[in-house]
Amino acid sequence: MLWRRLSLVRAFSAASLLSGVFVGASHAADLGQTADSSTDTVKILDARKSGELKVDLRGGGQGKALMSLTNTSTRLLNIVIPPGLVGANATAQGRGGQSVGLGPIGTPAGGFGGFQAPAPQAGFRSVGVSAASGPSVTVPAGQTVDLTLSAVCLNYGLKTPTAKDKLELVDVEDYTRDPRVRKGLRSLATYGTSFGVAQAAIWNIANGLSFDMMAEKVGTSSKGDGVMNLHEIGLASRFVEAIDGSATSDLVDPATIQSGRVFVTVEGQSDASRRLLSELEGLHVLGLPVKVLASTDTPTTDGPALHLSVVFNANDGKSQGKILVRSASAGEWTMLGALPFSRVESLANLSGTDLAATLDRTVASAFVRVKPAKKASGAVAYKVENRLPFTVFKVIVKSGDSTGASRHELAGLAVGPGRSSLSTPIAASDAVVDRVELNGL
């Protein structure tokens, strides 16, 4: 992918992250079929090797690859497409051909990867994460299924492959001997992130392109949208550090991606403040584990992060006050805003789980916005705008502000920091952001 294709992107102001739009890989087609007891489940490379499956893989332009699967057997095949596959160009090694790293089936537009390690809901304790073998697609005997996959370029500076460019499907283990590229591509394809984060990380580990050079190329202009922005470069830098610091062999340890991303301070030295900090330890806010700090401590971070400082008003029978929200970029903290909150419980009766839920809802509704964009067959598609310094992969909305309002999940998202995207339509005439989920990338 050429830098001439990388237009200047929007920088981040002191008040908030600016929003932009990048149209990336499309969702895989809904095949309307599911595997049954007579279905043979097999990995795509194994099925091709056995002669049961014909695979035609071609470029699809920026961020995409086109794949056709033809079932040449007499059985229904459930084809598993695991993370870590590459569309290799035979001329890629120094003769002008571009190879691409492939994402799984169903990657959201503007994203890369399967988001197979969803974070817990607000207030949940830390849980283990394990990678799945990969999403699958059912191909009936004698039929062909066409897919659009997300893709990142593996050869910086070479022309992006189009539908005219035929690619060879290989495992990343066979494409390169570099363990960092192997782990990086598999991890990105498993955990999921925005396309800009994935492309920046791959250019760095596969081609040695420095993040400083990427930031210089991106610049600070507010004109236009590009492949990546400054916060996506920061997330990619943190991810590459996690590759080198992870002890696992195949995937980056998700704890190295998620930890140290959300810091929480409860101002004051009262017994209630100390109790709340103790109860917050191990909980999650915005889907990420909370790191609690004393009110006198300043958080330190080596990548994008949020600092939520809770300031309570004088006790008047309710728990109310404001949340000071700061965002870290390049090691410096910037104030994003002061958000008021109020709960009916007194401070003495407020629990850490209650406070985590309040932080979740208040911050999410302030920095992730949803607006009706399209109507079709009684359903509404919403435009999701993300001003948080991380990729949003799920938004929970309520149909209004009432206590009994129904909740809806806007899934299938990969809205990078400072970007926006359309959701799948839901049957809701109004939508108020209640919670978002992040995975640290």
Buried (B, 14 or more C-beta within 10 A) or exposed (E): BEBEEBBBBBBBEEEBBBBBBBBBBBBBEEBEBEBEEEBEBBBBBEBBEEEBBEBBBBBBEBBBBBBEBBBBBEBBBBBBBBBBBBBBBEEBEEEEBBBBBBBBBBBBBBBBBBBBBBBBBBBBEBEEBEBBEBBBBBBBEEEEBEBBBBBBBBBBEBBBBBEEBEBBBBBBEEBBEEEBBBBBBBBBBBBBBBBBBBBBBBBBBBBEBEBEBBBEBBBEEEEEBBBBBBBBBBBBBBBBBBBEEBEEEBBBBBBBBBBBBBBBBBBBEEEBBBBBBEBBEEBBBBBBBBBBBEBEEEBEBEBBBBBBBBBBEEEEEBBBBBBBBBBBBEEEBBEBBEBEBEBEEEBEEBBBBBBBBBBBBBBBBBBBBBEEBEEEEEEBBBBBBBBBBBBBBBBBBBBBEEEEBEEBBBBBBBBBBBBBBBBBBBEBEEBBBBBBBBBBB
